[in-house]
Amino acid sequence: MIVVTDTSVILNLCLLGLPQVLPSIFGKVYAPPAVRDEFIRLANNDPRFLSLEFPRFIEVKAPASIHSLLPHSRLHSGECEALSLASEINASRVLMDERAGRAAAAMLGLPCIGLLGILIEARRCNLIAQLAPLLDKLQTEAKFWFSPTLKIQVLQLAGEAP
């Protein structure tokens, strides 16, 4: 399976110390240059992500062009490049959290999975022992927002809540 990641997913997996779940779940992982550059900028400047390193297993690949529907959207360059690359290489999935990016992916016929879905899958594959502490760390350290209802749903899907 081949996937293309946006910045948020890989950045937060690195914060959790879990970037290795991506190749374990998906196989080949690509990121466009804008995603790598944004990751590095945040790892150098944002106190939440200081000193994180862009994973070596991610192959950086630029899209040949930006999809014609994307420049007129409200997407950042990383999202535009990730969606364009995913479309070009017929990726199995795009790893993306942002609502506008997921909507654009759906418009392009690209299936998406976000950070929480990846963590659920990692739990199901026994790549992580417990999901609850990771969700707490995301909320406190990364300031990653999700509702209490969603948290319960995620824990239920991971088999950690009734």
Secondary structure, DSSP 8 states (H G I E B T S, - for coil): -EEEE-HHHHHHHHHTT-TTHHHHHHSEEEE-HHHHHHHHHHHHH-TTTTT----TTSEE---SS--TTSTTSS--HHHHHHHHHHHHHT-SEEE---HHHHHHHHHTT--EE-HHHHHHHHHHTTSSS-SHHHHHHIIIII-----HHHHHHHHHHTTS--
